[in-house]
């Protein structure tokens, strides 16, 4: 059976032999994948949607339209997924939206996993050299009914386009998709969001903004004990530090407010395939800082579908395993938590939000109370897990946009444990949760499975591995710490900022 695997999968060099065996076991045991294993996908041909004289031709390109077998004459609803990252959850969301009846297009970097999906109507390049230009061009030419941002950089780009564009239809589309312009400065600021939530009667940890080191000193004087420092604009747990003493806090503040260096931007571009850090480096961008009290407990998350301030559907989950103390979840347990749902409903209504939103909580160990710690104004991994009526976010959103009642689609699983693919499978293929829980493998799309089981770009080729070792040797601990401090956007995005 292993002979039937394509060479690019057979020859994957993982850290140990378990990973090699894991690739073959996961793929060869599934008949849906076997059917296409000995058939290499034909290369997709790039074609421009614009005439040669179009000024947008270089910024926006799309592939040929999807095959006729995948078209549905009733699919009038068009949704554009927009991301500067490489998260697998974006591809899973595209599949769920398509199954719910929407036509789905994608604007993303050239190496995004969702580009291999055969259900995508148009694939557009999100240019790191002209991010807002390429995104606005895509909105003008594709004219979707809704755009769903899948990372924080895209959220900020949409906000800036909406505030500056001369095109009225683009402004209307963005406000329809994410909410009114009056809330833009709130949803991108952790401190401003928590202040609004406090006025809405939500349970929160003590917090305050940190405009300078003096504010940090005042916080330390008034709040002895552990606390959490956070940088705006970060996600996936990066830009978050758990602080235990004053000396560590001051050093962390200096490091976290320092602009990204050219060396780190180059490292991200070469080893991670992420060119968007170049913009931050050129602009010498500094993150706004805030601080929160540390909650002794465990992280939880709720993903919601909402429309113009109304909550349509929600999924609550608590983290079972994470990549690191402040990193994304790899395994979650589905729970019912009325306080989390009520909190999300209050904030959604107060801001008039639309689309797919995630909220992060800490569940206090002593009381079981749910403390809201931040909001993710975009799609999160749990949003793409279909769990039946009331917890089918893609169906709820598509139904509201199509002005029809939501259909009762069957749940993907009846199990309460959900394992996000390929995170845990890469970290620990022998983890019992892979057998006992629902492993979120997109078997319907064999090309996507093959894409996701490949090693990370930095480990895929010997040249990349050599460059990575050279980077660590030259940079040492200082540059490694800088990567931890500033890197954003890979892996799943249900963060665990305090646990």
N, C-alpha and C positions, 0 to 999 in steps of 0.2 A: 504493500500500500504506500510505503514511503517513497517508492520510485515514481509514483504518480504525482508527487508534489513538485511544483515548479522549482527550478534551481534557485531562484531568489529567496524562496522560503527555506529550501533544504540546506542552503549554505549560510543561513543566518548565524552569526557568531555571538552568542549570548555569553554572559559571564560564567556560566557553568553548563554542564551537559543537560541538566534538568530543563533548561529553557528550550534546548533543541528538541528534546523529547516532547516537551509540552506543545510546541508548534505542530509537530506531526500528529500527536494524539488529538488535539482539539480539532484540527482540520480534517484528518483522515477518518475520524469517527462520525462525521456529519455527512449524510448522503447528499444534502443540498450543495455542499461545497465540492464533493467528489465529482458531481456531474460536470463541473466546469474546470476541474483541476488540470486536465490535459489540454485545455483550450486557452491559449494566451489571448488576452483581450487585444483587439485591433487598436492600433494607436489612434487617438482622437485627433481629428484635423481641426486646426484653428481657422476660423473664418471671421472676418469683421462684419459687424452688423451695420456699419456706416459706409457711406461713400468715401472715396479716397480724399476728397477735399474737406471732410468733416474735421474740425479741430479736436474732437473728442476721440478720434480713431486710435490714437496712440495710448490714451488713458483707459479706454474701455474696450475690451475685446470679449467675445463670447464664442463658445463652441457651437457646432451645428445643433439644431434643435433636437430634442429627444426623439427616439424612434416612434413611429405611429402607433405601435402596439401599446405604448405607455401613455398615449394621449387619451383624454376623456373629454368629449364635446361639452360636458356639463361643468368642466372645471373653469369657470369664469373668474373665480377668486384667485388672485395672484399675490403671493407672499415672497418678499425678498429677505433672505438671511444675510446679515452683514457681520463680518468679523475680521480682525487683524491677527487673531491667534490661530491655533491649530488644534482646538479641542475636539475630541471625538463626539462630545455631546451635541455639537452643531449638526453633525451628520445624522445622529439618531433623531434629532428634532425634525430634520428635513423629511425623514422617512415617516414619522408620525403625522406631520402636517399633510403629506401627500396622501396617506391612507385615510385622513379625515376629509379629503376631497379638494384640497387646495393645489394649485399649480405653484411649484416652488422654484425660485431662482437663487443664485448664490453669488455674493461678491466677497472674495477672500484672497489671501496670498496664493501663489502658484502651487505650493506644496500642501494645501489643506486636504485632509482626508475626504471631506464631502465631495471633492471634485471627481472622485471615481464613481459616484452614484449614478445609475442610469435613469433615475427619476428626476434629475435636475433639468429644468427647462432651459435656463441660460446660466453659463458660468462666466463671471466677470472678474477681471483682475483688480484687486484692491492694492493700488500702487503705494509703496512706501515712500517714493519720491514726491508724489502728489496725492496724499491720502484723501483730503477733503475734495480735491478736484475730481478724482476718480469716483468717489462715492456720490457726489452731486450729479456727475454725468450719468451714473447708473440709475439714479432716481429719475432723472429727466427722460431717459430713453426707454427704460423698462416700464415706468409708470405703474408700479405695483399698488395693490390696495393697502398693503401694510408692509412696513420694514421692521424686522426684529433684530436688535443689536445683540451680539453674543459675547461681547467683552467691553471693558470700561473705556478703552481707547475709542471704540466705535461710538459709544454713547456720547463722549465728548465731541467727536467729529460731527455727529448729527446735531448736537446742540449748537455748535458754532456755525454750521451751514444754515440752520434755521434762522439764526439771528442776523446773518449777513447776506443771504441770497436775495437777489432781486426777483426770483421766480416765485410767484404766489402759490402755484400748485405744489412746489417742493415744500414750502413752509407748511401748507395745510397737511400734506402727507406726513411730515415729521411730527407735527402736533397731534395728528390723529393716531400716530403709532406709539408715541411715548408720553404724551401729556402736554399741557400748555407751557408756553415759554416762561411763565412766572415761576415754575418749579425747577428750572434747570439748575440754578445755583444751589438748590437744596439737595437734589438727588446725587450730586457729585461731591458733596461735602459731608463727611461722616458726622461732624459736630452739628452742622445745621439740621441734618436729618433727625438726629437724636433729640434736638431741641424741639422740633415740630412734633415728634412722637411724644415727648413729655407733655406738651400742651394738649395732646389728644388723649391723655390719661393712660399711657402705656408704661409697663414696668421696665425700668432701665437701670443700669449701673450708674454710679456717679461718673461724670465726664466733664471735660472742658477743652477748648482749643489751646494749642501751644504755639502762639505766634513768635515766641522767642525763648531763650534759655531762662529768662527771668520768670516767665509763666511756669516753666517746669519746676523751678526752685520753690515757687509758691505752692504748687500741687504737692511736692514732696513734704513740705512743712505741714500741710493740712491733712494729708492722707498717708500715714505711715503704713508700711506693708507692701505687698506685691501689687503691681498694676501693669497695664498694657498700653504700649505706645503704638500708634498707627499712622501711616502715611496715606493721604488721599490719593486716589488714582491707581492704587495697587490692588491685586486680586490673587486668588489661589493661595492665600496665606502669606505671600511675600509682602514686605512692607509692614510687618507686624512683629513686635518684640515684647516678650514677657520680661518685666524688669523686677529685680529683687532688692536692689540697693541703689543709693543715690549716685555712687561713682559710675556704676554701669549705666544708669539713666542718662547722665550727661554725655558720656562717650557715645551712647546709642543715638542721642539727639543730634550730635554733630555729624555722625555718619549718615543718618537717615535724611538729613536736610541737605546733604552735599549733592550737587548735580551729578548725573551719570557721566563717567569718563569716556573718552574716545576709545580706550583699550577695551572697556566692557562692551561698548556698542559694537566694536569690531568682533569681539568674541561671540556675541549673540548672533550677529549676522552670519559668521562663518560656521560656527559649531552648532547653532540651534536653528538656523534658517530663518531668523527673525530680524528683518531689516528696519523695523519701525523704531528701534532705539536710536537710530541715527538722528531722527528728528529731535528727540529729547536732548541729545548731546549738543546738537547745533544751537538749540535755543537755550541751553543752560537751564533747563526747567528744574524747579525745586518743588517738592511736594509740601502741601499744607499738612501740619501735624496736629494730632489730638491725643488725648489720654483718657483711659477708662479704668475704673476700679476692676480688680481681678475677681472673678466669680469662681469659687471653688465648685466645680461640677463637671459636666460633659457637654460637648457642642451638639446642637441640633439645627435643623434647617427646614424651612417651608418654601415650596415653590408654588406660585399662584398664577392663574390666568385671570386677567381683569380687563375691564372695558369702561373707560370714562368714569373711573372711580368706583365701579361695582366689581366685587370679587365674584368670579364665575366658577372657579374650581380650585382645589388646593390639595397638596400632598405634604404631609409632615413626616420627617425622618430624623433619627438621631444617629450620630456617628458611632460605628463599631470599630473601624480601623481608619487611620489617616496616614498620609505619607510622612508627616512629621508633627511636632507639637503644635505648630500653627499652619500646617499644610492641608491640602484638600483631602476629602474623604475618599477612601477606596471601597469601603463596605459600609452600608447604612441599614438601619432597622426601621421599617415603616411603623409609625405610631399614630395614635389619635390624641391630639392635644388641643383642647378647646381654647386655651389661653393663647397659643400661637396663632390659631386661626383668627381669633378676635383681634389680636394685635395687627395682623396683616390687613384685616378688613378696615380697621381704623386708619391706618397709614395710607392705604390705597384710596380711601374716600377723601382723606384730607388733602392728598396731592392730585387727585383726579387722574390716576395712572391708567395706562392701557398697555396691553401686551403681556409678556411673561416676565415675572419678577421673582427674585429670591430674597428671603430674609434669614439672617443668621441669629441664633440664640445661644445662650448658655443656660442649661438646666441646673439650678442650684442643688447640690447634693443634699444639703440639710433639709430643705423645704420642698423640693420638686418644682419650685416656681420657675417660670420661663422669662429670662431677661433678654430683651432685644439688644443686640450689640451692633448690628449694621444691616444695611439693605444693599442688595446687588441689583442695580437697575437694568437687568438684562437676564437672558436665559441662563439657567443653571442646570446641571446634569439631571437632577430629579424631575425637572419639568418634562423630560422626554420619556419618562417611564409611565406607560399606560396601566392604570389600576382600576378601571371600571368607572361607572357613573359617579359624578362628583369629584373624581380623582383622575379624569382624563383631560388634561390641560389643553392638548392640541385640538381635540374635538370640541371642547367648550368654546375656545377662541374662534375656530373656524365657523362653528354654528352661529355665533353671535354676528360675525362679519357677514355671513350669508343670510342672515335674518330667518333662520329656521331653528326648530328645537334640536338640542343635541341628541345624537343617536346613542344607544346603549351598546358600545363596542365591548367585547370581552376583555377582561383583564389579562395582562401579559403573564401574571403569576398570582397564585394564592399564598405564596410564601411571604413572610414578613422581612426576610433578609434579602437585600439587593446588592449584588457585587458588580461594580462598574468595570466594564471591559475597555481596555486591556490592563488597567492599572494593577489590580491585585494579582492577575495572572502573570504579569511580568515580575512583580516583586517576590511572590512566593507561590509557585504553581501547586505546591502541596497543601496550601491553606484549606482547612476543612470547609470554610464558607463557600468555596467554589463548588463543593458537592452538595452542601446542605441548603444553600441559598439559591436565589434566582440570578444566574450569570447573564448579564445584559449583552449577549453576543448578537450582533446583527446578521443572523444566518440568512435572512432574505437577500442580502447583498454580499455574495462571496468575494467580490472585488474589494469591498470595504474591509472584510475580515482579513484578507491577505495583506492589505495596506497596514492595518493596525498591528499585526503580529510582527512586522519588521522592527528591528532595533531602532532606537532613536538615531537621528542623523549623526550625532556626535560619536556613536558607536558602530555605525553601519559600514564604514570603509576604513581601511588601515590608515589612510592619510588623515582622516578625521581623528582617529584614536591617537596618532602620533602628535597632531597639533594640540589635542587636549592635554596630553602628558607634558608637552612643551610649555603650554600655558600654565599649568600647575607648577612646573618647575621654576619658571621665570617669575611668576606672580606670587607664588607661595601662599601663605595664609591670608595676606592682605587682600589679594585679588579674589581669593575664594570667598572671603567674607563679603566683598563687594557684590559678587554674584548673588549671594544669599540675600543681601540687602535690597538690591535693585531689580532683580529679574522678575518678570511677571508673565503670565499668560499661557503656561503649559500645564498639562494634566487636567483633571476635573476641577471644578470650581466651587464645590461646597466646602467652605473654609472652616477651620477649627481654631479661631484666633486665641482661645484661652484654654485649650485642653489637650 
